[in-house]
Amino acid sequence: MAAGVGSAEGLEGSFGEGFDFDDPSPEVLTEAAAAFGLLASSARLHLVWALSQGESDVSGLAERVGGALPAISQHLAKLKLAGLVRSRREGRRVVYLVDDPHVVTIVRLMVGQLVDRRTGAEGLPGVASASRVGSGRLRGLGA
């Protein structure tokens, strides 16, 4: 489905062995924690996953992730406020998308890594398998 899922493809040079990072400011850490906190909801993570595959309107997202329109709209509003997704108008429709490739990479890497563990590194079989991730090893770790 997506190249590089479950690997650090495209991140070489950004994160490598022996690469030293300066500590980020407390403000950056707070902002990053808030963004990860938003993605800690399986519903919002599923929305970002779906939007990483392509743009969609609220009704299409509700159908895909199996949620009620008002709940999906609230989740999207939170993700938009955090800058993880954006929207644009197409006539009377509002279309949502993830336009930050780093957000897409982070979500695909994490979900792909967990799917690879479950499937014996066979690759990403699809969204249905990715939705089962919640019962894995990270449960109970505060995730």
C-alpha positions as CSV (number, residue, x, y, z in Angstrom):
1,M,0.0,0.0,0.0
2,A,2.5,2.6,1.1
3,A,6.2,2.5,0.5
4,G,8.3,2.5,3.6
5,V,5.6,1.4,6.0
6,G,7.2,-0.3,8.9
7,S,10.7,1.1,8.1
8,A,12.6,4.3,8.5
9,E,12.7,4.8,4.7
10,G,13.0,8.4,3.8
11,L,14.3,9.3,7.3
12,E,18.0,8.3,6.7
13,G,20.1,11.2,7.7
14,S,17.4,12.5,10.0
15,F,17.7,9.7,12.6
16,G,20.7,7.5,12.5
17,E,23.1,5.8,14.8
18,G,25.6,8.2,16.3
19,F,23.5,11.3,15.4
20,D,23.4,13.7,18.2
21,F,20.2,15.7,19.0
22,D,20.1,18.9,21.0
23,D,17.4,18.8,23.6
24,P,14.3,20.6,22.4
25,S,12.9,23.5,24.3
26,P,10.2,22.8,26.9
27,E,7.7,24.5,24.7
28,V,8.5,22.1,21.8
29,L,8.2,19.1,24.1
30,T,4.9,20.3,25.4
31,E,3.6,20.8,21.8
32,A,4.8,17.4,20.7
33,A,3.2,15.7,23.8
34,A,-0.1,17.4,23.0
35,A,0.1,16.2,19.4
36,F,0.9,12.6,20.5
37,G,-1.9,12.9,23.0
38,L,-4.4,13.7,20.3
39,L,-3.1,10.6,18.4
40,A,-3.5,8.5,21.5
41,S,-7.2,8.2,20.6
42,S,-7.7,5.2,18.3
43,A,-10.6,7.1,16.6
44,R,-8.4,10.1,15.8
45,L,-5.5,7.9,14.8
46,H,-7.8,6.0,12.4
47,L,-8.8,9.4,11.0
48,V,-5.3,10.5,10.4
49,W,-4.5,7.0,8.9
50,A,-7.4,7.3,6.6
51,L,-6.4,10.9,5.6
52,S,-2.9,9.8,5.0
53,Q,-4.3,7.6,2.2
54,G,-6.0,10.6,0.6
55,E,-8.4,13.5,1.3
56,S,-12.0,13.0,2.3
57,D,-15.1,14.7,3.6
58,V,-16.7,14.1,6.9
59,S,-19.3,11.7,5.6
60,G,-16.7,9.6,3.8
61,L,-14.5,9.5,6.9
62,A,-17.5,8.5,9.1
63,E,-18.3,5.7,6.8
64,R,-14.7,4.5,6.6
65,V,-13.9,4.6,10.3
66,G,-17.4,3.7,11.5
67,G,-18.3,6.8,13.6
68,A,-21.2,9.1,13.9
69,L,-20.9,12.4,11.9
70,P,-20.9,14.7,15.0
71,A,-18.2,12.6,16.7
72,I,-16.1,12.6,13.5
73,S,-16.5,16.3,13.2
74,Q,-15.4,16.9,16.7
75,H,-12.3,14.7,16.3
76,L,-11.4,16.5,13.0
77,A,-11.8,19.9,14.8
78,K,-9.3,18.9,17.4
79,L,-6.9,17.5,14.9
80,K,-7.3,20.7,12.8
81,L,-6.7,23.0,15.8
82,A,-3.5,21.1,16.6
83,G,-2.3,21.5,13.0
84,L,-2.3,17.8,12.2
85,V,-5.0,18.1,9.5
86,R,-6.3,20.9,7.4
87,S,-9.5,21.5,5.4
88,R,-10.5,23.2,2.3
89,R,-13.9,23.9,0.7
90,E,-15.0,22.3,-2.5
91,G,-18.3,23.9,-3.2
92,R,-20.6,23.0,-0.3
93,R,-18.3,20.2,0.9
94,V,-15.4,20.5,3.3
95,V,-12.6,18.2,2.5
96,Y,-10.0,17.2,5.0
97,L,-6.4,16.2,4.4
98,V,-3.0,15.7,6.1
99,D,-0.6,17.9,4.3
100,D,2.4,17.4,6.5
101,P,4.4,14.4,5.2
102,H,6.1,14.1,8.6
103,V,2.7,13.4,10.3
104,V,1.9,10.8,7.7
105,T,5.4,9.2,8.1
106,I,5.0,9.0,11.9
107,V,1.6,7.4,11.7
108,R,2.6,5.0,9.0
109,L,5.8,4.0,10.8
110,M,4.0,3.2,14.1
111,V,1.1,1.4,12.6
112,G,3.3,-0.4,10.1
113,Q,5.7,-1.5,12.9
114,L,2.8,-3.0,14.9
115,V,1.2,-4.7,11.9
116,D,4.6,-6.1,10.9
117,R,5.0,-7.6,14.4
118,R,1.6,-9.3,14.0
119,T,2.0,-10.5,10.5
120,G,5.6,-11.6,10.7
121,A,6.9,-8.6,8.7
122,E,4.8,-9.5,5.6
123,G,3.9,-5.9,5.1
124,L,0.8,-3.9,5.6
125,P,-2.3,-5.9,4.6
126,G,-4.7,-3.0,5.0
127,V,-6.7,-0.8,7.3
128,A,-8.7,-3.7,8.8
129,S,-5.5,-5.3,10.2
130,A,-4.2,-1.9,11.4
131,S,-7.4,-1.4,13.4
132,R,-6.6,-4.5,15.6
133,V,-3.4,-2.8,16.8
134,G,-5.0,-1.7,20.1
135,S,-4.7,-5.2,21.6
136,G,-0.9,-5.4,21.2
137,R,2.1,-5.0,23.5
138,L,1.7,-1.3,24.0
139,R,-1.5,-1.6,25.9
140,G,-0.8,-1.2,29.6
141,L,2.1,1.1,28.9
142,G,0.0,4.2,29.1
143,A,-0.4,4.2,25.4
